[in-house]
Every structure is written in structure tokens, then in C-alpha cells.
Amino acid sequence: VQLVESGGGLVQPGGSLRLSCVASGFRLSNYDMRWYRQAPGQERELVAFNSRVGDSTGYRDSVKGRFTISRDNVKNTVYLQMNNLKLDDTAVYYCHARGPLNYWGQGTQVTVSS
């Protein structure tokens, strides 16, 4: 049972990345999915969520209009499309499955730098 993130990397301000989080050993359709991030010296913060019921989504204010969370239950994958990236978006990004049990991925580094 695990979550594996990918898609991080180094990007210039204004660039885009798409993070993926693939679940194995359980079905994402039974879970609310969230993306968190943690910058050096800071606490982990919620970036976006996607509810398993009604497919509702939500975002922290600083990423609204730039980030989009989505899921593909057939592929058992959740995505975070990140556009117009800013320096402050630099962090390790984690996906989190919240439901009957809770699972965390290992994180993927996103670095926004010119």
C-alpha cells in the first residue's frame, strides 16, 4: 500500500508543472485526496483537496486560479496542475489520502527559481 508522487523539478517563475500521485494497494475512489507542501523551515500546509463525494475541490488562497487538482479513479491517480509558478511555491509536495485509513506519499521537490 503506497502513494508515489512524481513530476516535480526545477522551473522558472511563470512556468508550469504537473504533479502525479499514483496509489497502489487501495482504491482512490474511496478516499478524499489532498496535496500538501512544506517549505524549508516551515510547517506543512494544505494546498488543495478533492472530495470523493461530488468531486468537489478547494484551494488555499495563494494558489487559487493557478493550481488545479483532479483525479482519475480508473488510473488510481490524482494530479496537481500548477501554472504560473512563483518563487514562494518552492517546497516539497506531498499527496495525502484521507479515508478509511490515511496514507502519505514520500514527496516530490518543486523548485521555482530564475
N, C-alpha and C positions, 0 to 999 in steps of 0.2 A: 504494500500500500504506500503510494507516494505521489507527490506533486513535483513536477520538474519544470522549472522556468527556463526560458531561453529568449534570445532576441535583444539582449542588452548590448551596449557598446559605447563607443565614443562618437559623439555627434556635435556639430557646431550649433550655436544658438540659431533658432528658427528651423532647425531640421526636424526629422520625424524618425520614430522607431515604432515597431510593433512587437510587444512582448507576448509570448505564448506561455501557457501553463497547461501541461498535459497531466491528466490524472490516470493512475493505474491502480487497479485493485478495488476500486469503488466507482460508483456512478455519480458524475457531477450533477445529474438531473435531480438528485435527492438533496442537494446542498445549495445554500446561499454562497456566492463566491465574492471574494473581496481581494483587492490589491492594496497593499500597504507599501510604504517606503521608509527607509531610515537613512538619514544623512549622518556623516561622522559627528559624534558628539551630541547628537540629538535623539529624541525619543522616536520610536516607530509611530507613524501616523497613517491613518486611513486615507487612501486616495480615491477609491471608487468601489462601489458594490453593485452586485447584480443579484436580484432575488430569484429564487427558483419558482416562486409563485407570481405569475403575472409578468415575469421578465422585467420587473421594474428596476431602474438604475438610479444611482445617486453619486455625487462627486463633491470633493472638497472644493471650496470656493476658488482656490488658486489655480485649479486645473479645469474648471468649467469652460466649455467651449473649445477646449484644446485636446482633451483626452476622451476616449470612448471605450467603455467596457462592453464586451459582448461574449457570448458563449456559443459553442457548437456541441450540443449534447451527443450528437452522433459520433463526433471525433473525441468526445470527452475532454474538451479543451476550452479554456477561457482565454480571452485576448485583452490586451490593453493597447489601443492605438493611441500614440502620443504624437501630437503635431505641435508645431511652433514651440519647440522645446526651449526652455530658459535655463540660465545658469543654476537657478535655485531648484531645478528638477533633478539635479545630480544627487544620486542616492542608490542604495541597494533596494531593489524592488522585490517584494515577496507576494506570492499568491497564498490565499487562505481559504480553505473550505470549511464552512460552518454548518453543522447539521447534526445528524445522529452522533457523530464524533467530530473532532476538529483536527484538520491537517494543515501543515505549513510546508511550503517549498523551501529550497535551500537559498533562494535569492539569486538575482541577476543584477550585475552592476550597470548602471546608466550614468555616463559622464557627459555633461554638456560643457563644452569648452571651445574657445576660439583659438 
